[in-house]
């Protein structure tokens, strides 16, 4: 019976070792573990930091108290300094989970994770022939001091990074699907807009953009096509 217990304990230990080996050999699992560590450690070890975090949570709280989702307020005065999306999301979480302090601090971590996923997608769009770029790009982001710091701070930075990445992905997709000659890279059609302007400058000795600017200033109208 003791031998059977020892064998079972050895098997359990080997399974745990295999689990750790899988963790370190799977880049996406490792990335998720690092992200989770950056989110959970500050979540259980600190409260809101002055001045920015306390200010933004105070604005969200006044929005909650007033029931006014259109105009943010701070200390009874309108607060037009920042767009209200972050305050809306905080109030949305409070409506689902009740008023708490962990949801506003979890939000930037969620946007950090979403931005890492979008970074992988953007890298695959731009360098489909180099899969290692998509693999290492999120690790580079997560290892930077500012990114890892803002992952747990209730501010607008990672929300802005998330929506910026969405816009970049949309632009790259539109560029890749575009059939307009000036949309394609140099080498595919032999010319593009910048190359055409360069050739114009070399041929005429003038800049077409500067010429159009002078035309507008002189006549008050756009130059003819």
N, C-alpha and C positions, 0 to 999 in steps of 0.2 A: 504493500500500500504506500509506504514512504517512497519507494522507487517510482511508482506511478505519479505521485505528487511532484517529484523532482523532474520527471520527464515533462509533465504538463507545464511546470514553471519554466523550464528551458524553452519549450515551444512558445509560450507566451512572450518570453524575453526576445526570442528571435523574430516573432511577428512585429514587436515594437521596433526592433532595429530595422527591419525591412521597411516599416512605415516611415521612419526617419530618413532612410536612404531614398525612398520615393519622394519625400518632401524636398530634399536638397537636389534631387536629379530632375524634378519637374519645375521648370522656370515659372510657370503660371501659379503653381501652388506656393512657391517661395515668394512670389510677388504679392499674392493675397495675404500670406502670413506677415510680411513686412508691413503692408498697409494696415492690417488689423492691429498690429503692435503699436503703430504710430497713432491710431485712433483711440485704442482702449486705455493706454497708459495715461495720457492727459485726462481722459474722461473720468477716471477714478482717482486722480491725484491732484487736481486743481479745480478752481472755480473760474468764473469769468475774469479776464484781465482788463484793468482799466488802461486806456480810456475808451478805446474803440469798441471792444466787445461789450462792455457795460452800456455804452451809448446805444448800440444797435439793438440790444435786447430790451433796453428801456423803450425805444421807439416801437418795437414789436409789442411790448406789454401795453403801451398806451393805445395801440391799434386794437388790441384785444379788449381792453377796458371800454373803449369808446364804441366798439363795433363798427368803426368807420374804416373800410379797407381802401378807400380812394385817396385820402390825404393822410400821410404819416404825421405824427405829432411827437414832439420832445419837450417835456416840461410845460405842456399846455400851448406851445407855439408850433406852427406848421414847420415841418422838417423836409424841405425840398432838396436837400443836399445830395441825396442818394436815391436811385430808383427803388421802387417798393417791392421788387420781386422777392428779395431775401426776407423781408418782413411778412409778405404773404405766405411764403413757405413755412416760416416759423409758426405763424398762426394756424396754418393748415395742419401741421403736426400737433399743435396743442389741441386743436379740435378733435383729432383722432386719438391721441394718447393722454390728453389732459395736460394742464400747465405743468411743466417740469423744466429742469435746467439741462438735461442731457440731450434733448432733441436739437436745440439751437447749436450745440457743440458737435453734434453728430452730422449735421448738414454739410459743413465744408468737407468732412471726410468722405461723404457720399459723392460730392462733386469731384473730389480728388480721384476716387476710384473710377468714376465715369470718364474723367479726363484721361486717365491712363488707358482705358479701353479705347477711347477715341484716338489717342495717339498711336496705338497699335494699328487701328484701322487706317489712319492717314498714312502711316509708314508703308502699309501694304499697298495703298493706292499709288504712292509715289515711287516705290522701289519694289515692285512685285518680284523682280528677279533676284532680290537680296533679302530673303526671309530673316536673316540675322538682324537686320536693321529694326524690323518690327519687334523682334524679341528683346533687343537691348534698349530700345528707346524708352519704355516705361521705367526700366531700372535706373536709367540716367536721370529721369525726372524725379523719381522717388528718392534717389540718393542725394539730391541737391538740398542744401541747408534750408533755403527759403521754401521750397515746395514741401518738404517734410514738416517744417514749422507751421505753415499755413494750413496743413491738413487738419489740424485740431483747433484752429482759431476761427471764431465766428466773425468772418469778414467777407467782403465781396470778391476777393481776388480769385479764388478757385471757381466761384460761380461765373466770373468773367472769362476765365480760362476755358471752362466747359463750353460756353456758348460761342466763344471764338473758334474753338476746334470744330464745333458743328458747322460754323460758317466756312471754315477752311475746307472741310470735307465736301461741302456742297459746291464750292468754287472749283475744287479739283475735279469733281465728278462732271460738272458742267464743261470744264475745259477739255476733259478727256472725251466727252461725247459730242463736242462742238464740231460742226462741219464747215464753219467759216474759215477761209484761208488764214486770216490774221490770228485765229485762235490756236493754230497748230504750231509746234515748235519749229525753230529754224532747222533746216535740213530735210524736213518732211515735204515742204512745198517750195523750198529754195528761198523763201522770203517771209518776213512778218512785218508788223507795223514799225517796230524799232529799226529793223534793217532797212526798210523803205525810207524812213526819215534820215537814216545815216547816209544812204546813197544820195538822197536829195541834197543834203548838206554838202557832200563832196562834189556834186555836179554843179550846183548853183552858187555855192559859197554862202548860202543863207540858211537860217533855221526856220522850218515851216511853222513851228509853234510860236516863235517870236514874230513871224510875219502875221500870223492870225491875230495875235495879241495887238499888234500895231493897227491892224485893219479894224478891230473892234473899237479901239480907243479913238480912231479917226472918224469912223462912220457911225458908230453906235449900233452897228448890226453885225451879225455873224458873217464871215466870208462865204462866198458861193462855193458849192461843192466842186 
